[in-house]
Amino acid sequence: MAKAAPDHVAGVYVVSGLGFPTEKDLPDMTEEERAVFAWFQRQDWMNGVDHHALLRAAPQTFACGWHDSPIAALAWMTQKFHEFNASGRPLEQVIDRDLFLTNVSLYWFTGTFGTSAWPYYDSTGFGWPEGQMAVPTGVYSGPPGIRRLAERHNTIVHWPQDNPGGHHFIAMDRPDHLAADLRAFFAKVR
């Protein structure tokens, strides 16, 4: 929307960073940025499973399995919730069981597991999104050594370093912190 109709967009807010450094970025990286790049190159930050690569290769295959079997869908989402839980706390302490089951059920009952996976098919892997400079951008959290690189393609006005639990499911884990950060960002762009 920010690219298509920037006059109608107050700002863009991103929860989990604005991309990943790539090999092309190496010559221009600082030592701190190279350390973040090295961390992203290791698969252990995703427990050894590159779900992006799996979904790029066969999103419809996974979609059929998830849609056909609620157990398959539940197993996949349980792994993702464990994988992306950056808080270090047990999953049941991070996300209420009923909230977790509601999340999985919404995908399953609406048949939207497939459409949630299709964008990966068109992607080429980890890399910088094209971004946009037309409207201000806020980020809930991102690796500290990446902001300078992200600013090449985004007008960043909000990137706090002290937000708790910057991970994929932050809205379920820390809704109060996310809501406060959203308010802080949009207070800057009104």
Sequence and secondary structure as in RCSB ss.txt:
>XXXX:A:sequence
MAKAAPDHVAGVYVVSGLGFPTEKDLPDMTEEERAVFAWFQRQDWMNGVDHHALLRAAPQTFACGWHDSPIAALA
WMTQKFHEFNASGRPLEQVIDRDLFLTNVSLYWFTGTFGTSAWPYYDSTGFGWPEGQMAVPTGVYSGPPGIRRLA
ERHNTIVHWPQDNPGGHHFIAMDRPDHLAADLRAFFAKVR
>XXXX:A:secstr
 TTT GGG S EEEEE S    GGGGGG  HHHHHHHHHHHSGGGGTT  HHHHHHH HHHHHHHHHH HHHHHH
HHHHHHHHT TT S HHHHS HHHHHHHHHHHHHHT HHHHHHHHHT  SS     EEEEEEEEEE  GGGHHHH
TTTEEEEE  S  S  STTHHHH HHHHHHHHHHHHHHH 
